[in-house]
Amino acid sequence: MGITAVLYAAVDIAQGQLMSKTQTIRAADAIARRLYDAGCRHAFGMPGGEVLTIVDALEAAGITFVLCKHENAAGFMAEAAWHQTGAPGIMVATIGPGVLNGVNAIANALQDRVPLIVLSGCVDADEAQTYTHQVLDQQAVLRPITKASFQLSAGAAHVIADKAVGIALEGRPGPVHIDVPISVADAIVSAQAPAARATPAPTAPTGAQLQTARDWLGSAQRPVLIVGVDAMNALAGPTITEFATRFDIPVITTYKAKGLLDENHMLALGGAGLSPLADTYLVPFIKQSDLILCVGYDPIEMRPGWRDIWDPRVQNVIDITAEPNHHYMHQASLSIIADCAATLTAMGEGIQPVAKTWANGEIAAVKSALAAAFPRSETWGPAAIIDTCRQNLPADTIATADSGAHRILLSQMWTCTQPRGLLQSSALCTMGCALPLAMGTALCAPDRTVVSFSGDAGFLMIAGELSTAKELGITPVFVVFVDASLALIELKQRQRQLRNAAVDFGKHDFAAMGQAFGGAGHTVSSRDELEAALAAAQTAETFTVIACIIDRGAYDGRI
């Protein structure tokens, strides 16, 4: 071989080596790159040896891994990221106890319709035949609480990653699990992903169903919109606002859907679902309606009193949802499985609105009655705390709420001017969610004021994550209602005339906890003290814990 041939051969070899480096990646990289393309920029979890390649792949793709102190908190931080970015949340959990620690947040994602990608490490299949330490069937655990569960294989890494994103986001969003064996994560695969699958276009009804809906809309004298989480996830707020305003239709939302119509709007009747006090005004109002438009209304958020509150044989009821009704919490006269916004637009085209709906002033009367039922004038107590925070924090503040009596009161009193202004677990109603939801929000929306509201018991469940807040350098405000009691459960206990048991605990210095983890801390027992603490919190360079001391029984008659 001549010198020229040798040189060409050397060049070919060098180019081949370069191409082999650039045209192949690890299977874990295939997942990470697809998630980055979906808009993901943060992943949350706690690593173990089995997920080190996953963590490395995420970081290499441009997705920052946030080290949390517990996988359950990681799941809620990931949910907050979804609310702010529209990209799926990512939770990473190592084998065995890591995965099981995240079960609560994963089940919450299924019930609260959150697209959560759960990446777990597992031992290789051959290894699992003879090695038992921490080994369990993680897919069997997670299949009932996810939309899908995959075990990653090298040859299908790109396909599985794409399927996971699509399944998580489309239809009714929810969690998808990918179990990643150690050797598969490191397996070399082609860097070239298959052609992307086209995203389904929004659908709207046609034909006889659409004409029936239009006829009912055109003749309705007392219509009402009941709007839920499907509409929130479909970004239907602008369409709902235009439709409600044009046709003069009052809007009731579930707690998850608060803010789809600015709650200062004259047609906004606020959130519903868990307050028997609010229901005394809203349910009779709905029963008077001659057209009930359920727009993305998912009754998984509602208490039992909302079962069958209308009769579709007597009232015209249109159900517009992402999935068929298999819950049987209510039935409809007309069921439409379609996009919320596209359906409302099709229904309203060419229809002449009636001159005036609810001609006897019922909308204003219900709105006034609800305001009087949840007064803001008390000197001190849960309502005063909520009112003081609402008055002293910016209008676009993002609030998060833990489960408990304070959440029911907060969801009625906290005015949302835009969607996702109040984040909470309103289907599974799990405790301990408010603090990590606020942390994930503060991380992904650094230009917004973020405040979380927790009962003292819920705060104690998750207080260790204050260290994560300090490490991230974020500045949310953590408001704690301190009454040394599981207030909602204690109230139910008294209502059933049962003995006091298992609902009380000691009073703790929550402000000192905040300070111990490197934040600011305040203990307050008046509006003036709370105002001063909120003012300090909004200029602080770290997070702030505000412990609000309230009396036992402070929620009696209020929710």
C-alpha positions in Angstrom: 0.0 0.0 0.0 1.4 3.4 -1.0 1.8 6.3 1.4 -1.3 8.0 0.0 -3.4 5.0 0.6 -2.0 4.7 4.1 -2.9 8.3 4.8 -6.4 7.9 3.4 -6.9 4.7 5.5 -5.7 6.6 8.6 -8.2 9.4 7.9 -11.0 6.9 7.4 -10.2 5.2 10.7 -10.1 8.5 12.5 -13.4 9.6 11.0 -14.9 6.3 11.9 -13.8 6.6 15.5 -15.2 10.2 15.6 -18.5 9.0 14.1 -18.7 6.2 16.5 -18.4 8.7 19.4 -21.0 11.1 18.0 -23.5 8.6 16.6 -23.8 6.4 19.6 -25.0 7.2 23.1 -26.1 5.3 26.3 -29.6 4.1 26.6 -30.0 6.5 29.6 -29.0 9.4 27.3 -31.9 8.5 25.0 -34.4 9.0 27.8 -32.7 12.2 29.0 -32.5 13.8 25.5 -36.2 13.0 24.9 -37.2 14.6 28.2 -35.1 17.7 27.4 -36.8 17.9 24.0 -40.1 17.8 25.9 -39.1 21.0 27.8 -37.9 19.4 31.0 -35.1 21.3 32.7 -35.2 19.9 36.3 -35.3 16.4 37.8 -35.9 15.7 41.5 -35.0 12.8 43.6 -32.4 11.0 45.8 -29.8 8.9 44.0 -28.5 5.4 44.8 -25.9 3.4 42.9 -28.5 2.0 40.6 -29.5 5.4 39.1 -26.1 7.1 38.8 -26.0 6.7 35.0 -29.5 8.2 34.8 -28.5 11.2 36.9 -25.3 11.6 34.7 -27.4 11.4 31.5 -29.9 13.9 32.7 -27.2 16.4 33.6 -25.4 15.8 30.3 -28.7 16.5 28.5 -29.1 19.9 30.2 -31.5 18.7 32.9 -30.4 19.8 36.4 -30.8 17.1 39.1 -32.2 18.5 42.4 -31.1 16.5 45.4 -34.1 16.2 47.7 -34.3 14.7 51.2 -37.2 12.3 50.4 -38.6 10.9 47.2 -42.2 11.9 48.2 -41.1 15.6 48.3 -39.3 15.1 45.0 -42.5 14.0 43.4 -44.3 17.2 44.5 -41.4 19.4 43.4 -41.6 17.7 40.0 -45.3 18.4 39.9 -44.7 22.1 40.6 -42.2 22.2 37.7 -44.9 20.8 35.4 -47.3 23.6 36.5 -44.8 26.3 35.7 -43.3 24.9 32.5 -45.9 22.7 30.9 -43.2 19.9 30.6 -43.6 16.6 32.4 -42.2 16.5 35.9 -39.3 14.1 36.5 -38.9 12.0 39.7 -35.8 9.8 40.1 -35.8 7.0 42.7 -33.3 4.3 43.4 -34.1 0.6 43.9 -36.4 -0.7 46.7 -37.0 1.9 49.4 -36.4 4.8 47.1 -39.2 3.7 44.8 -41.5 2.9 47.7 -40.9 6.3 49.3 -42.3 7.9 46.2 -45.5 5.9 46.0 -47.6 8.6 47.6 -46.5 11.3 45.2 -47.0 8.9 42.2 -50.5 8.0 43.3 -51.2 11.7 43.8 -50.0 12.4 40.2 -52.4 9.8 38.9 -55.4 11.2 40.8 -54.5 14.8 40.3 -53.8 14.4 36.6 -50.1 15.3 36.7 -47.7 14.1 33.9 -44.9 12.7 36.0 -42.0 10.6 34.5 -40.8 8.2 37.2 -37.3 6.9 36.6 -36.3 4.1 38.9 -33.1 2.0 39.1 -33.3 -1.8 39.2 -30.9 -4.7 39.1 -30.4 -6.6 35.8 -32.9 -9.5 35.2 -30.1 -12.1 35.4 -28.9 -10.7 38.6 -32.4 -10.7 40.2 -32.6 -14.4 39.8 -29.9 -15.0 42.5 -29.6 -11.6 44.3 -32.5 -10.5 46.6 -31.2 -7.5 48.6 -33.7 -4.6 48.1 -35.1 -6.4 45.0 -38.8 -6.4 44.5 -41.2 -6.2 41.5 -41.3 -2.4 41.2 -43.5 -2.5 38.1 -46.1 -4.6 39.9 -46.1 -2.0 42.7 -46.5 1.0 40.3 -48.7 -0.3 37.5 -51.9 0.3 39.5 -51.0 3.9 40.2 -49.5 4.9 36.8 -50.8 5.2 33.2 -48.1 2.9 32.1 -44.9 1.1 33.3 -42.0 0.1 31.1 -38.8 -1.7 31.7 -36.1 -0.1 29.6 -34.4 -2.2 26.9 -31.5 -0.9 24.9 -33.0 -1.6 21.5 -36.2 0.2 22.3 -34.8 3.0 24.4 -35.8 5.8 22.1 -39.3 4.4 21.5 -39.9 3.8 25.2 -38.8 7.4 26.0 -41.2 8.8 23.4 -44.1 6.6 24.5 -43.6 7.7 28.1 -43.8 11.4 27.2 -46.8 11.0 25.0 -48.7 8.8 27.4 -47.9 11.1 30.3 -49.2 14.3 28.5 -52.0 13.2 26.3 -55.6 12.5 27.1 -55.9 12.9 30.9 -52.3 13.5 32.0 -50.7 11.2 34.6 -47.5 9.4 35.7 -45.5 7.0 33.6 -42.9 4.7 35.1 -39.6 3.5 33.5 -37.7 0.9 35.3 -34.0 1.1 34.2 -31.7 -1.9 34.8 -28.2 -1.0 35.6 -26.5 -2.5 32.6 -29.2 -1.3 30.2 -28.7 2.3 31.3 -25.1 2.0 30.2 -25.8 0.1 27.0 -24.6 1.8 23.8 -27.4 2.6 21.3 -27.8 4.8 18.2 -28.0 8.5 18.9 -30.5 8.8 16.0 -34.0 8.6 17.4 -36.9 7.4 15.2 -39.1 10.0 13.5 -41.2 11.8 16.0 -44.8 10.9 16.4 -47.2 13.6 15.4 -49.0 15.2 18.4 -52.8 14.6 18.1 -54.9 17.7 17.1 -57.7 19.0 19.4 -61.1 17.5 18.5 -64.6 18.9 18.6 -68.0 17.3 18.3 -69.9 17.4 15.0 -73.3 16.3 13.7 -76.4 15.7 15.8 -74.5 16.0 19.2 -73.2 19.4 18.3 -76.5 20.6 17.1 -78.3 19.4 20.3 -75.7 21.3 22.4 -76.1 24.4 20.3 -79.9 24.2 20.6 -79.7 23.9 24.4 -77.2 26.8 24.6 -79.4 29.1 22.5 -82.5 28.6 24.6 -81.0 28.4 28.1 -82.2 31.0 30.6 -80.3 29.8 33.6 -77.1 28.2 32.4 -74.1 27.4 34.6 -70.5 26.3 33.8 -68.8 23.8 36.1 -65.2 23.7 35.2 -62.5 21.2 36.3 -58.9 20.1 36.0 -59.3 18.7 32.4 -59.9 22.3 31.3 -56.9 23.5 33.3 -54.7 21.0 31.6 -56.1 21.9 28.2 -55.2 25.5 28.8 -58.9 26.4 28.1 -58.9 29.6 30.3 -59.1 32.2 27.6 -61.9 30.3 25.7 -63.9 29.8 28.9 -63.6 33.5 29.8 -64.8 34.5 26.3 -67.6 32.0 26.3 -68.8 32.8 29.8 -68.7 36.5 29.2 -70.4 36.3 25.8 -73.3 34.1 27.0 -73.5 35.5 30.5 -72.9 32.2 32.2 -71.7 32.0 35.8 -68.7 29.8 36.5 -68.1 27.4 39.4 -64.7 25.6 39.4 -63.2 22.8 41.3 -60.3 23.8 43.5 -57.8 22.7 40.9 -59.4 24.9 38.2 -59.5 28.1 40.2 -58.4 31.1 38.2 -59.4 29.7 34.8 -61.8 32.7 35.0 -60.4 35.6 37.0 -62.2 35.2 40.3 -62.7 39.0 40.5 -65.0 38.6 37.4 -68.7 39.2 38.1 -69.5 35.7 36.8 -67.0 33.9 38.9 -68.5 32.0 41.8 -65.2 30.5 43.1 -64.1 27.0 43.9 -66.2 24.2 45.2 -65.9 20.6 46.3 -65.0 20.2 49.9 -66.8 22.9 51.9 -70.2 22.0 53.2 -70.7 25.7 54.0 -70.1 26.8 50.4 -72.3 23.9 49.1 -75.3 25.3 51.0 -75.3 28.1 48.4 -73.8 26.5 45.3 -75.8 23.3 45.2 -79.3 24.9 45.3 -78.1 27.3 42.6 -77.0 24.5 40.4 -80.4 22.7 40.9 -82.1 25.8 39.6 -80.2 25.7 36.3 -81.7 24.7 33.0 -78.3 24.0 31.4 -75.3 22.6 33.2 -72.1 22.7 31.1 -69.5 20.5 32.7 -66.3 21.6 31.0 -63.4 19.3 31.9 -65.1 18.6 35.2 -63.5 15.7 36.9 -65.5 14.9 40.1 -62.5 13.1 41.7 -62.0 16.4 43.6 -65.5 16.5 45.1 -66.8 15.3 48.4 -69.6 12.7 48.5 -72.3 15.4 48.7 -71.7 16.2 45.0 -72.9 12.7 43.9 -75.9 13.0 41.6 -76.8 16.6 42.5 -78.6 17.0 39.2 -81.0 14.8 37.3 -80.0 14.7 33.5 -83.6 13.6 32.8 -84.9 16.9 34.2 -82.1 19.3 33.5 -80.0 19.6 30.3 -76.5 18.5 31.3 -73.5 18.4 28.8 -70.4 16.7 29.9 -67.2 17.7 28.0 -64.3 15.6 29.2 -61.0 14.1 28.1 -62.1 10.5 28.9 -65.4 8.7 29.2 -67.4 8.8 32.5 -66.6 5.6 34.3 -66.8 7.2 37.8 -70.6 7.4 38.0 -70.4 10.4 40.4 -72.9 12.0 38.0 -74.5 11.4 34.6 -75.2 13.7 31.7 -77.9 14.2 29.1 -75.2 14.6 26.5 -71.6 13.2 26.8 -68.8 14.7 24.6 -65.3 13.2 24.6 -63.4 16.1 23.1 -61.1 19.1 23.6 -62.8 21.6 26.0 -61.8 24.8 24.2 -62.5 23.4 20.7 -66.0 22.2 21.9 -67.0 25.5 23.4 -65.9 27.3 20.3 -67.9 25.0 18.1 -71.0 25.3 20.3 -70.9 29.0 20.4 -70.5 29.7 16.6 -73.4 31.6 15.2 -75.5 31.3 18.4 -77.3 34.5 19.5 -76.9 34.9 23.3 -80.1 35.4 25.3 -80.6 39.0 26.4 -80.1 38.3 30.1 -79.5 35.0 31.9 -80.6 34.5 35.6 -82.9 37.5 35.2 -83.8 37.7 38.9 -80.2 38.6 40.0 -79.4 35.1 41.3 -75.7 35.3 40.2 -75.0 38.4 42.3 -77.0 37.0 45.2 -75.0 33.8 45.4 -71.7 35.7 45.0 -72.7 38.0 47.9 -73.9 35.1 50.0 -70.6 33.3 49.6 -68.6 36.4 50.5 -70.7 36.8 53.7 -70.3 33.1 54.5 -66.5 33.5 54.5 -65.9 36.9 56.1 -62.5 38.5 56.2 -63.2 40.8 59.1 -62.2 38.6 62.1 -59.5 40.1 64.3 -57.4 37.0 64.3 -57.7 33.4 63.3 -57.4 31.3 60.1 -59.5 33.7 58.0 -57.6 36.7 59.2 -54.3 35.0 58.3 -55.5 34.2 54.8 -56.9 37.7 54.3 -53.7 39.4 55.6 -51.6 37.3 53.3 -53.8 38.0 50.3 -53.8 41.7 51.0 -50.0 42.0 51.6 -48.7 39.7 48.8 -48.7 40.6 45.1 -51.8 39.7 43.1 -49.9 37.2 41.0 -48.5 35.4 44.0 -48.6 31.6 43.6 -49.9 29.9 46.7 -49.7 26.2 47.7 -51.9 24.5 50.2 -51.5 21.4 52.3 -54.4 19.2 53.2 -56.4 20.0 56.3 -59.0 22.5 57.5 -57.0 25.5 56.5 -57.0 24.2 52.8 -60.8 24.3 52.6 -61.0 27.8 54.0 -58.1 29.0 51.9 -59.6 27.5 48.7 -62.8 29.5 49.3 -61.0 32.8 50.3 -57.8 32.9 48.2 -58.7 34.9 45.1 -57.0 33.6 41.9 -56.7 36.0 39.0 -55.1 33.4 36.7 -54.8 29.7 36.4 -52.6 27.7 38.7 -52.5 30.4 41.2 -53.3 28.0 44.0 -51.7 24.5 43.9 -52.8 21.7 46.1 -53.5 18.0 46.3 -57.3 18.0 45.7 -57.9 14.5 44.5 -55.8 12.3 46.7 -55.6 15.1 49.3 -52.3 14.0 50.6 -50.6 15.8 53.5 -47.1 17.2 53.3 -47.4 18.6 49.7 -47.5 22.3 50.2 -43.9 22.9 51.1 -42.3 20.9 48.2 -44.9 22.3 45.8 -43.8 25.8 46.9 -40.2 24.9 46.5 -40.5 23.5 43.0 -42.5 26.6 42.0 -40.0 29.0 43.4 -37.2 27.2 41.6 -39.0 27.2 38.2 -40.7 30.6 38.6 -38.0 32.7 40.3 -39.7 36.0 39.3 -42.9 35.2 41.2 -43.7 35.5 44.9 -44.5 32.0 46.3 -46.3 31.3 49.6 -47.2 27.9 51.1 -49.9 27.3 53.7 -49.5 24.3 56.0 -51.0 23.0 59.2 -48.5 22.3 61.9 -48.8 18.5 61.5 -48.3 18.6 57.7 -45.3 20.9 58.1 -43.7 18.5 60.6 -44.0 15.7 58.0 -41.8 17.5 55.6 -39.7 20.0 57.6 -36.4 18.3 56.6 -36.8 19.7 53.1 -36.1 23.2 54.5 -32.5 22.2 54.1 -33.2 21.7 50.3 -34.7 25.2 50.1 -31.6 26.7 51.6 -29.3 24.7 49.3 -31.3 25.9 46.3 -31.1 29.5 47.4 -34.9 30.0 46.8 -37.0 32.4 48.9 -40.6 31.0 49.3 -42.7 32.0 52.4 -43.9 29.1 54.5 -46.9 30.0 56.5 -47.8 27.5 59.3 -51.2 27.4 61.1 -50.2 26.3 64.7 -52.9 24.9 66.9 -51.2 21.7 68.0 -54.0 19.6 66.5 -55.1 17.7 63.4 -57.8 20.3 63.3 -60.0 18.8 60.5 -59.9 15.3 62.0 -60.5 16.7 65.5 -63.5 18.6 64.3 -65.0 15.5 62.7 -64.2 13.6 65.9 -66.3 16.1 67.9 -69.1 16.1 65.4 -69.4 12.4 65.8 -69.2 12.8 69.6 -66.2 10.5 69.9 -63.6 10.8 72.6 -60.6 12.9 71.9 -57.8 10.6 70.8 -54.8 10.6 68.4 -55.4 14.2 67.1 -53.4 16.4 69.5 -49.6 16.9 69.8 -47.2 19.3 71.4 -46.6 22.9 70.3 -43.2 23.4 68.6 -41.1 26.4 67.7 -41.6 26.4 63.9 -39.8 29.8 63.5 -36.7 28.3 65.2 -36.9 25.3 62.8 -36.7 27.8 59.9 -33.7 29.5 61.4 -32.0 26.3 62.2 -32.0 25.4 58.5 -30.6 28.7 57.5 -33.8 30.6 56.8 -35.7 33.4 58.5 -38.3 32.6 61.2 -41.2 34.6 62.8 -43.9 33.7 65.3 -47.0 35.9 65.0 -50.3 36.1 66.8 -51.9 39.2 65.3 -52.5 40.8 61.9 -49.9 43.6 62.6 -47.2 41.0 63.4 -48.1 39.0 60.3 -48.0 42.1 58.1 -44.5 42.9 59.4 -43.3 39.3 58.9 -44.6 39.2 55.3 -42.9 42.5 54.6 -39.6 41.2 55.9 -40.1 37.9 54.0 -40.5 39.7 50.6 -37.1 41.3 50.9 -35.3 38.4 52.6 -32.5 36.6 50.7 -33.5 33.3 52.1 -36.8 31.4 52.7 -39.0 32.4 55.6 -41.1 30.4 58.0 -44.0 32.3 59.6 -45.7 30.4 62.5 -49.2 31.7 63.1 -50.5 30.8 66.5 -54.3 30.1 66.5 -56.8 28.8 69.0 -58.0 25.2 69.1 -61.4 25.0 67.4 -60.7 28.1 65.3 -62.3 26.4 62.2 -65.6 25.7 63.9 -68.4 27.0 61.7 -66.0 28.4 59.1 -65.8 25.6 56.5 
